[in-house]
Protein backbone atom coordinates (compact mmCIF):
# COMPACT_ATOMS: atom_id res chain seq x y z
CA UNK A 1 0.00 0.00 0.00
CA UNK A 2 1.26 3.49 -0.83
CA UNK A 3 1.42 6.58 1.35
CA UNK A 4 -1.72 8.42 2.32
CA UNK A 5 -2.83 11.00 -0.24
CA UNK A 6 -4.47 13.30 2.32
CA UNK A 7 -3.67 14.81 5.70
CA UNK A 8 -5.77 16.25 8.49
CA UNK A 9 -6.87 19.73 7.44
CA UNK A 10 -6.91 18.99 3.69
CA UNK A 11 -10.00 20.07 1.77
CA UNK A 12 -11.34 17.14 -0.24
CA UNK A 13 -14.26 16.49 -2.56
CA UNK A 14 -16.06 13.16 -2.72
CA UNK A 15 -16.10 11.87 -6.30
CA UNK A 16 -19.51 12.15 -7.90
CA UNK A 17 -19.49 8.61 -9.21
CA UNK A 18 -21.96 5.77 -9.25
CA UNK A 19 -21.37 2.26 -8.07
CA UNK A 20 -23.14 -0.94 -9.05
CA UNK A 21 -21.97 -2.57 -5.86
CA UNK A 22 -22.15 -1.88 -2.16
CA UNK A 23 -20.32 1.21 -1.00
CA UNK A 24 -20.28 2.95 2.33
CA UNK A 25 -19.97 6.34 0.60
CA UNK A 26 -23.35 8.02 1.00
CA UNK A 27 -24.89 9.47 -2.15
CA UNK A 28 -25.57 12.80 -0.44
CA UNK A 29 -21.83 13.37 0.06
CA UNK A 30 -20.91 12.80 -3.59
CA UNK A 31 -19.72 15.96 -5.28
CA UNK A 32 -19.52 17.75 -1.92
CA UNK A 33 -16.42 19.30 -0.36
CA UNK A 34 -15.33 18.94 3.24
CA UNK A 35 -12.23 18.84 5.43
CA UNK A 36 -10.29 15.77 6.61
CA UNK A 37 -10.52 15.75 10.41
CA UNK A 38 -9.21 12.28 11.25
CA UNK A 39 -7.17 9.44 9.76
CA UNK A 40 -8.49 5.91 10.08
CA UNK A 41 -6.44 2.76 9.63
CA UNK A 42 -6.20 1.22 6.17
CA UNK A 43 -8.72 -1.55 5.64
CA UNK A 44 -10.48 -3.55 2.93
CA UNK A 45 -12.77 -1.28 0.92
CA UNK A 46 -16.52 -1.90 1.41
CA UNK A 47 -16.99 -2.76 -2.27
CA UNK A 48 -14.76 -5.83 -1.73
CA UNK A 49 -16.17 -6.72 1.71
CA UNK A 50 -19.64 -7.01 0.19
CA UNK A 51 -18.39 -9.81 -2.08
CA UNK A 52 -16.61 -11.79 0.62
CA UNK A 53 -13.14 -10.45 -0.19
CA UNK A 54 -12.91 -9.18 3.37
CA UNK A 55 -9.34 -9.93 4.36
CA UNK A 56 -6.14 -8.11 3.55
CA UNK A 57 -5.11 -11.10 1.42
CA UNK A 58 -8.26 -11.12 -0.74
CA UNK A 59 -9.50 -7.51 -0.78
CA UNK A 60 -8.15 -4.13 -1.82
CA UNK A 61 -6.81 -2.26 1.21
CA UNK A 62 -6.61 1.51 1.42
CA UNK A 63 -6.71 4.34 3.96
CA UNK A 64 -9.95 5.77 5.30
CA UNK A 65 -10.59 9.33 6.48
CA UNK A 66 -13.22 11.11 8.52
CA UNK A 67 -14.44 14.09 6.50
CA UNK A 68 -16.41 16.97 8.06
CA UNK A 69 -18.94 18.93 6.01
CA UNK A 70 -20.88 22.07 6.83
CA UNK A 71 -24.54 21.11 6.73
CA UNK A 72 -25.36 24.35 4.89
CA UNK A 73 -23.10 23.10 2.09
CA UNK A 74 -24.79 19.68 2.06
CA UNK A 75 -28.44 20.62 1.79
CA UNK A 76 -29.89 23.65 -0.01
CA UNK A 77 -32.22 25.56 2.25
CA UNK A 78 -30.75 24.16 5.47
CA UNK A 79 -32.18 26.27 8.32
CA UNK A 80 -30.08 25.07 11.24
CA UNK A 81 -27.19 26.88 12.87
CA UNK A 82 -24.35 28.02 10.62
CA UNK A 83 -21.86 25.93 12.62
CA UNK A 84 -23.75 22.62 12.23
CA UNK A 85 -21.58 19.90 10.72
CA UNK A 86 -21.75 16.30 9.56
CA UNK A 87 -18.88 13.81 9.71
CA UNK A 88 -18.58 10.59 7.78
CA UNK A 89 -15.87 8.04 7.02
CA UNK A 90 -14.75 7.79 3.39
CA UNK A 91 -12.25 5.48 1.71
CA UNK A 92 -9.41 7.12 -0.19
CA UNK A 93 -10.60 5.95 -3.61
CA UNK A 94 -13.67 8.20 -3.29
CA UNK A 95 -11.71 11.38 -2.52
CA UNK A 96 -9.97 13.96 -4.66
CA UNK A 97 -8.26 17.23 -3.72
CA UNK A 98 -10.72 20.14 -3.54
N, C-alpha and C positions, 0 to 999 in steps of 0.2 A: 504494500500500500504506500502511496506517495504522501508527501507532506500535506497538511491542511491548506486549503485554498483561502480560508477566511479566518479572521481574528475577531476577538471581542471588540465591539465598537464599529466594525465594518458595516456599511449600508449595503444591503443585498436585496435583490428582487427575485421572487419565486417565478420560475419559468412558467409561462402560460401554455402548458402543453396538456395533451390528453393522454390517458393511459387506458389500455384495454384490460389491465390487470389491477389487482389490489394495490393501492398506494395509501400511505398514511398522510400524504400531502393533501390537505383540505382544498376543495375547489375554490372556496372563497378567498384563499390566500394567493392564488395563482395570478400573476401579473402585478401583485402588490409589493411595495417596498417597505422594508423594516430594518432593524438594527440587530446584529448578533449580540446577544447578552450572555451567552453561556456556551461552552464547548461540552459536547457529550462524547463518550467513548465511541470509537469506530465499532460498527456492528453490521450484520447482514441486512441489506436493504429489504423493506417490507415486500417489494415486488417478488423477491426470491423466497422469502419466508412463506408467502401464500401458496407456493408450489412445492413446499416441503424441502427446499434447499436452504435449510435454516441453521446450518453450521458454517463455521469459517472455512471448512474444507469444500463445501458444496455450493455456497452462496457468495455473492459479490459483497465484499465488506468495504464500507466507507465511513467517513466521519459524519456525525450528526451535530446540529447546532440548535440552540433555542433562539428564535427570532421574535423580537417584540415589535408590534405594530401599533400605531395610534388608531383607535377605533374610528375616529373621524375620517381617517384615510381608507378604512376598510369598507364602510357603508355610507353611501350618499344619504344625506338627511339625518345622520346620527345626532340625537339631541342630548346626549349625556355630557358629562364634564369634559372639558378640553384635554385633561390629563389622563383620561381613561385609555387603558392599553389592553392588548391581547398578546399572549405569548403562546407559541407552538413550536414543536420540535420538527425539524426538516432535515432530510438527508442531503448531503452535499450535491448530489446529481441534480437536484431540483433548484439549486441556487446559482445566480450569476451576479457579478458586481453591479451595483446600482449606478 
